Amino acid sequence: MSSNRPDIRYYALYVASVTDLTTNKQPVNLGNTRMNSFEAEGLLSSVRAALLDDKRLLSEQEILELSSLPKSHIPQLAELAHEVRILWCGEIVEVEGILSVKTGGSPEDCHFCSQSAKFDSPVKATPFLDANEILKAAQETKDLGASEFCIVLAIRGPDERTMSRLEEIVPLVRDQVGINVAVSAGILNKDQARRLKAVGTHRYNHNLETAKSYFPKVVTTHTWEEREETCKLVVGEGMELCCGILLGMGESDAQRVEVLSQLQELRPNEVPLNFLNPRPGTPFAEMALVDSMEAIKWISIARLALPDVILRYAGGREITLGELQKMGMKSGINALIVGNYLTTLGRTPEEDLAMLKDLSMPVGALSGVL
């Protein structure tokens, strides 16, 4: 078996629930959509030609058609996504660590977030970490082989005091630890974006989270357009843009395609792919997890829609994918966050690094370094 093909062990858990993977010719009912095996094979062949031969981006309609692929063709979809990743991005996997330097007490009402002060969540507000704590975490991250360290704040956007702290911390971490520093501090104005760039911020994270049409169901205290504007300011000031999405919040397949198309327009360097891990006390606390094979499907579609981005495993992957995390790495992923997330536990860094070793995936930086 070619090294670019996903190991059948990683999808053996679901095979019993679908018909034969290669010879099924019966139509598969997917809600309002029916696609038989012959049609699925034709669609995958067309997408392969577009991305591997013509090296062009898929249209929103093509991405929408991929969302209707039957379950029996998810392994083939994943294999194609991995091939596209290798051709467009290479074999390197980028490792990143994140640190919440200002946790809880957010004034925003993001319905998935346990850091919002508007919900009765176990997560309580804590003060800004001191410089030594941040430096220690950054050094531990670098020692794992990571090339990026992200400083995250649970705020709407930085006030002047916070900006001053960031202007102190970013160059301190970069110079003393020798690692690229990313920042996630909410909505920016043009002057704040300029100042963060001036002190050496390598990448700025500001997630769209979901499609413009679904955003009011997720957040009401700010708009999708405000997020989009911050993303454009980041790019305009010359920082790399990290702009992620969160799947499993009740959005439709069409809305997942919509946000991927919107990301195509923004052209981020990195897209963290998160799956909802329902948090106690939040409005989304009772939502069901995304099915593991559905997650593989959307990892693959995200890669095919965004062939040249750093597509990063992020929050919720452990609980959503379980034993299929290796298959996810063979479905278009080329970066991951190691260690814990902002308010939830991840796997140990050693487990993730062992996974990459087992898959013969080399760790390195996927963009400019210090």
QUIKA-V347148 format. One record per helix or strand. SS is the DSSP state (H for helix, E for strand). FROM is the first residue (numbers start at 1). LEN is the number of residues. If there is no record, write none. Layout:
ss: [SS | SS]
from: [FROM | FROM]
len: [LEN | LEN]
//
This chain:
ss: [H | H | E | E | H | H | H | E | E | E | H | E | H | E | H | E | E | H | H | E | E | H | E | H | E | H | E | H | E]
from: [8 | 12 | 28 | 33 | 37 | 60 | 71 | 93 | 106 | 116 | 131 | 148 | 160 | 180 | 190 | 203 | 209 | 215 | 224 | 240 | 245 | 253 | 270 | 292 | 310 | 317 | 335 | 349 | 363]
len: [3 | 4 | 3 | 3 | 17 | 7 | 19 | 10 | 1 | 1 | 13 | 6 | 18 | 5 | 9 | 3 | 1 | 3 | 13 | 3 | 3 | 14 | 6 | 14 | 4 | 13 | 3 | 10 | 1]
//
